[in-house]
Amino acid sequence: MKWRKLGQVFDPAHHALPEGCTRFAQGPQALVFDDFVRIYFSTRRIEERSGLPTSHVAFVDLGRDLRTVLRVSDRSVIPLGETGCFDEHGIFPMNVLRHEGRIYGYTCGWSRRVSVSVDTAIGLAFSDDDGLSFHKVGAGPVLAASLHEPFLIADPCVQRHGGRFHMWYIFGTAWRPHGPDGTPERVYKIGHAVSQDGVHWERESGKAIVADRLGADECQAMPTVVRLEDGYHMLFCYRQATDFRTDRDRSYRIGHAFSGDLVHWVRADEASDIVVSEQGWDAEMICYPHVFQWHGDVFLLYNGNAFGRHGFGAAILE
């Protein structure tokens, strides 16, 4: 897969964001229309009472050149959860797809914990107004912690193949103490689940479907799948479990895997050439990839330095 970078296409610093948010455009996810593409992303605001961040989902509409900003949402497209719910403190990311006249939005909700920083689960919402707003099917998640996946269920990528819904997601495998104070750092892998209705899921519980490159504590996130003539390609991001915030060489890179049946995946990072730039907004890391097809072309959206603080860029498959 030879990618040609189109550069940074959206910087949140240059636009008014909803819900009092002032920074970040993380986890871009596309919903295509004929003349524009609507890209959902997660942005942040600092709560006055707690001084802590919350994540909110907004969107930007981009023109056919993926550069012209046509519209930025003036409100969050989906509310956060009520007190005690899995998405009380934020939603990041939200993956969308069209099915039977509706738009399905699969959310990754997160809430703060005490012994560790966060826990996550996957929710579902519907839109009946072309993705301007979403209403949740319920207050709880459709995929959450289970016997063999005890925490950190997140990053859904949902598609329909062969009459069924397929979900690629991540699940936590460990919290590793690190540093002089033993702060826990998370480890997570990519898993797979199927569904007949998009609500009730059967998963290969606790089975990591993508091989490690950096060792057992490699962290894998944000899988995205595209079907091409030779089979199915998955892009995802991966990093070391520790010191990834301050060490450029331990931070996120984009990996690649290939499958002929959507179940068995062969890792082949060398088959995709999307890498960090020599300088600029994506020179320290590249992360949170999302692939979509539009008017016969295949596009890749991704975040750069500081986990998307400076927005997202795009590339086209040549």
C-alpha positions as CSV (number, residue, x, y, z in Angstrom):
1,M,0.0,0.0,0.0
2,K,1.7,3.2,-1.2
3,W,0.2,6.3,0.4
4,R,0.7,9.9,-0.8
5,K,0.2,12.3,2.1
6,L,-2.2,15.2,1.5
7,G,-1.0,17.0,4.6
8,Q,-2.8,18.4,7.6
9,V,-6.4,18.9,6.6
10,F,-8.0,20.1,9.8
11,D,-6.5,22.0,12.7
12,P,-8.9,22.7,15.6
13,A,-7.0,25.8,16.7
14,H,-8.4,27.6,13.6
15,H,-12.1,26.8,14.2
16,A,-14.7,27.4,16.8
17,L,-15.6,24.1,18.4
18,P,-18.8,23.1,20.3
19,E,-19.4,22.6,24.0
20,G,-16.6,25.1,25.0
21,C,-13.9,22.8,23.6
22,T,-10.7,24.4,22.6
23,R,-8.3,21.7,21.4
24,F,-7.8,18.3,19.9
25,A,-9.5,16.6,17.0
26,Q,-8.9,12.9,17.7
27,G,-9.9,9.7,16.0
28,P,-11.3,11.0,12.7
29,Q,-14.0,8.8,11.2
30,A,-15.7,9.4,7.8
31,L,-19.3,9.4,6.7
32,V,-19.3,10.0,2.9
33,F,-21.9,12.0,0.9
34,D,-21.8,12.7,-2.8
35,D,-20.2,16.1,-2.7
36,F,-18.6,16.2,0.8
37,V,-17.4,13.9,3.5
38,R,-18.4,14.4,7.1
39,I,-15.6,13.6,9.5
40,Y,-16.4,13.0,13.2
41,F,-13.7,13.6,15.8
42,S,-13.3,13.8,19.5
43,T,-12.4,17.2,21.0
44,R,-11.8,18.2,24.6
45,R,-12.8,20.8,27.2
46,I,-11.6,21.4,30.7
47,E,-14.4,21.2,33.3
48,E,-14.4,24.3,35.6
49,R,-15.4,22.4,38.7
50,S,-12.9,19.5,38.5
51,G,-10.2,21.0,36.3
52,L,-10.2,17.7,34.4
53,P,-10.9,17.1,30.7
54,T,-14.0,15.6,29.0
55,S,-14.2,14.4,25.4
56,H,-17.1,15.4,23.1
57,V,-17.9,14.3,19.5
58,A,-18.1,17.0,16.8
59,F,-17.7,16.9,13.0
60,V,-16.3,18.9,10.1
61,D,-17.6,18.7,6.5
62,L,-14.8,18.7,3.9
63,G,-15.1,19.2,0.2
64,R,-14.0,16.9,-2.6
65,D,-10.4,18.1,-2.2
66,L,-10.4,17.1,1.5
67,R,-9.1,20.6,2.3
68,T,-12.0,23.0,1.9
69,V,-13.9,23.3,5.2
70,L,-17.6,23.6,4.5
71,R,-19.0,23.4,8.0
72,V,-18.0,22.7,11.6
73,S,-20.7,21.5,13.9
74,D,-21.8,24.0,16.5
75,R,-22.8,21.4,19.0
76,S,-21.8,18.0,20.1
77,V,-23.6,15.3,18.1
78,I,-24.2,13.0,21.1
79,P,-24.5,13.7,24.8
80,L,-22.2,12.2,27.4
81,G,-23.5,9.7,29.8
82,E,-25.2,10.4,33.1
83,T,-23.5,10.1,36.4
84,G,-22.0,6.6,36.8
85,C,-22.5,5.5,33.2
86,F,-19.7,4.1,31.1
87,D,-19.4,7.3,28.9
88,E,-19.8,9.8,31.8
89,H,-16.5,11.6,31.1
90,G,-16.1,11.3,27.3
91,I,-16.6,9.6,24.0
92,F,-13.6,8.9,21.8
93,P,-13.9,7.8,19.1
94,M,-17.2,7.3,17.3
95,N,-17.3,5.0,14.2
96,V,-20.3,5.4,11.8
97,L,-21.9,3.3,9.1
98,R,-25.1,3.4,7.0
99,H,-27.5,0.5,7.3
100,E,-31.2,0.3,6.2
101,G,-31.8,4.0,6.0
102,R,-30.2,4.9,9.4
103,I,-26.7,5.8,10.5
104,Y,-25.3,3.6,13.2
105,G,-22.8,5.3,15.5
106,Y,-20.5,3.0,17.6
107,T,-19.1,5.0,20.5
108,C,-16.1,4.4,22.8
109,G,-17.2,5.8,26.1
110,W,-14.8,6.4,29.0
111,S,-15.0,7.1,32.7
112,R,-12.4,7.8,35.3
113,R,-11.4,5.2,37.8
114,V,-9.5,5.3,41.1
115,S,-6.8,2.7,41.0
116,V,-6.2,3.3,37.3
117,S,-6.8,6.3,35.1
118,V,-9.8,5.1,33.0
119,D,-12.0,2.3,31.9
120,T,-13.9,2.1,28.6
121,A,-16.7,0.3,26.8
122,I,-18.5,0.4,23.5
123,G,-22.0,1.9,23.0
124,L,-24.4,2.3,20.1
125,A,-26.5,5.3,18.9
126,F,-28.6,6.0,15.8
127,S,-29.0,9.0,13.6
128,D,-32.1,9.8,11.5
129,D,-30.9,13.2,10.3
130,D,-27.9,12.4,8.2
131,G,-25.6,12.3,11.1
132,L,-26.2,15.7,12.6
133,S,-27.3,14.2,15.9
134,F,-27.4,10.7,17.5
135,H,-29.6,9.2,20.1
136,K,-28.4,6.3,22.2
137,V,-30.1,2.9,22.2
138,G,-29.7,2.8,25.9
139,A,-27.6,4.1,28.8
140,G,-25.3,1.1,28.9
141,P,-22.8,-0.4,26.4
142,V,-23.3,-3.1,23.8
143,L,-19.8,-4.5,24.3
144,A,-18.0,-4.2,27.7
145,A,-15.8,-6.0,30.1
146,S,-16.3,-9.8,30.3
147,L,-14.7,-12.8,31.9
148,H,-11.7,-12.9,29.7
149,E,-11.6,-9.3,28.6
150,P,-11.8,-7.6,32.0
151,F,-11.3,-3.9,31.1
152,L,-10.6,-1.4,28.3
153,I,-13.1,-2.4,25.6
154,A,-12.7,0.3,23.0
155,D,-12.0,1.6,19.5
156,P,-14.8,-0.1,17.5
157,C,-14.6,-0.4,13.7
158,V,-17.9,-1.9,12.5
159,Q,-18.7,-3.0,8.9
160,R,-21.1,-5.4,7.2
161,H,-19.7,-8.3,5.3
162,G,-21.6,-11.4,4.2
163,G,-24.9,-10.4,5.8
164,R,-23.4,-9.9,9.2
165,F,-21.9,-7.1,11.3
166,H,-18.2,-7.4,12.0
167,M,-16.5,-5.4,14.8
168,W,-12.8,-5.0,15.3
169,Y,-12.0,-3.5,18.6
170,I,-9.4,-3.5,21.4
171,F,-9.4,-5.1,24.8
172,G,-7.1,-4.6,27.7
173,T,-4.8,-7.3,28.9
174,A,-2.8,-5.7,31.7
175,W,-2.1,-2.6,33.7
176,R,1.7,-2.4,34.2
177,P,3.2,-0.3,37.1
178,H,5.8,2.1,35.8
179,G,8.0,4.8,37.1
180,P,9.1,5.8,40.6
181,D,5.5,6.0,41.8
182,G,4.3,2.8,40.1
183,T,1.7,4.6,37.9
184,P,-0.2,1.9,36.0
185,E,0.2,2.0,32.2
186,R,-2.3,0.0,30.0
187,V,-1.7,-2.8,27.5
188,Y,-4.3,-3.6,24.9
189,K,-4.8,-5.8,21.8
190,I,-7.1,-6.1,18.8
191,G,-10.1,-8.5,18.9
192,H,-13.0,-9.4,16.7
193,A,-16.8,-9.9,17.2
194,V,-19.8,-10.6,14.9
195,S,-23.5,-9.8,15.2
196,Q,-26.7,-10.3,13.2
197,D,-28.4,-7.1,14.4
198,G,-25.5,-4.8,15.3
199,V,-26.6,-4.8,19.0
200,H,-25.9,-8.3,20.4
201,W,-22.4,-9.5,19.8
202,E,-20.5,-12.8,19.8
203,R,-16.8,-12.3,20.3
204,E,-13.7,-14.5,20.3
205,S,-13.2,-13.5,23.9
206,G,-9.6,-12.8,24.9
207,K,-8.2,-13.7,21.5
208,A,-5.7,-11.2,20.0
209,I,-6.0,-11.4,16.2
210,V,-2.9,-9.4,15.3
211,A,0.6,-10.5,16.1
212,D,2.9,-8.3,18.2
213,R,6.0,-6.6,16.8
214,L,7.3,-4.9,19.9
215,G,6.8,-7.8,22.3
216,A,4.0,-8.9,24.6
217,D,3.4,-5.4,26.0
218,E,2.9,-3.8,22.6
219,C,-0.2,-1.7,22.6
220,Q,-2.4,-1.9,19.5
221,A,-5.3,0.6,18.9
222,M,-7.9,1.9,16.5
223,P,-8.2,-0.9,13.9
224,T,-9.7,0.1,10.5
225,V,-10.4,-2.3,7.7
226,V,-10.8,-1.9,3.9
227,R,-11.6,-4.4,1.2
228,L,-9.5,-4.2,-1.9
229,E,-9.2,-6.6,-4.9
230,D,-6.6,-8.8,-3.2
231,G,-8.5,-9.2,0.1
232,Y,-8.9,-7.3,3.4
233,H,-6.4,-4.8,4.8
234,M,-6.3,-3.6,8.4
235,L,-4.5,-0.5,9.5
236,F,-4.0,0.2,13.2
237,C,-1.6,2.1,15.4
238,Y,0.8,0.5,17.9
239,R,3.3,1.7,20.5
240,Q,5.4,0.7,23.5
241,A,3.5,0.5,26.7
242,T,5.7,3.0,28.6
243,D,7.5,6.3,28.0
244,F,5.5,6.8,24.8
245,R,4.5,10.3,25.7
246,T,8.0,11.7,25.9
247,D,10.1,9.4,23.7
248,R,9.5,9.8,20.0
249,D,10.9,6.3,19.2
250,R,8.4,4.7,21.6
251,S,5.3,6.5,20.4
252,Y,2.6,5.5,18.0
253,R,3.3,4.2,14.5
254,I,0.8,2.7,12.0
255,G,0.8,-1.0,11.4
256,H,-0.7,-3.2,8.7
257,A,-2.3,-6.7,8.6
258,F,-3.8,-8.7,5.8
259,S,-6.7,-11.3,5.7
260,G,-8.5,-13.3,3.1
261,D,-11.5,-14.2,5.4
262,L,-11.8,-11.4,8.0
263,V,-10.8,-13.8,10.8
264,H,-7.2,-14.8,10.3
265,W,-4.8,-11.9,10.0
266,V,-1.1,-11.8,8.9
267,R,0.9,-8.9,10.1
268,A,2.8,-7.1,7.4
269,D,3.8,-3.6,8.4
270,E,6.3,-3.4,5.6
271,A,3.3,-3.6,3.1
272,S,2.2,-0.1,4.0
273,D,4.5,2.9,3.7
274,I,2.7,5.5,5.8
275,V,5.4,6.8,8.3
276,V,6.2,9.9,10.4
277,S,7.4,12.9,8.5
278,E,10.9,14.4,8.9
279,Q,9.4,17.5,10.4
280,G,6.1,19.2,11.2
281,W,2.8,18.2,12.7
282,D,3.2,14.4,12.2
283,A,7.0,14.1,12.8
284,E,6.8,12.7,16.3
285,M,3.9,10.2,16.0
286,I,1.2,9.0,13.6
287,C,-1.9,7.4,15.2
288,Y,-5.6,6.7,15.1
289,P,-5.9,5.7,11.4
290,H,-9.3,5.5,9.6
291,V,-9.6,4.2,6.0
292,F,-12.6,5.0,3.7
293,Q,-13.5,4.8,0.1
294,W,-14.9,7.7,-1.9
295,H,-15.5,8.1,-5.6
296,G,-13.2,5.2,-6.5
297,D,-10.3,6.4,-4.3
298,V,-9.1,5.0,-0.9
299,F,-8.3,7.6,1.7
300,L,-6.6,7.4,5.1
301,L,-7.3,9.8,7.9
302,Y,-4.9,9.9,10.9
303,N,-3.7,12.0,13.8
304,G,-0.2,13.3,14.3
305,N,1.8,14.7,17.2
306,A,0.4,14.9,20.8
307,F,-2.3,12.3,20.0
308,G,-4.3,14.7,17.8
309,R,-4.0,17.9,19.7
310,H,-3.2,19.6,16.3
311,G,-5.9,17.9,14.3
312,F,-5.7,15.3,11.6
313,G,-4.3,14.8,8.1
314,A,-5.1,12.6,5.1
315,A,-3.4,10.4,2.6
316,I,-4.5,8.8,-0.7
317,L,-3.7,5.3,-1.8
318,E,-1.8,5.3,-5.1
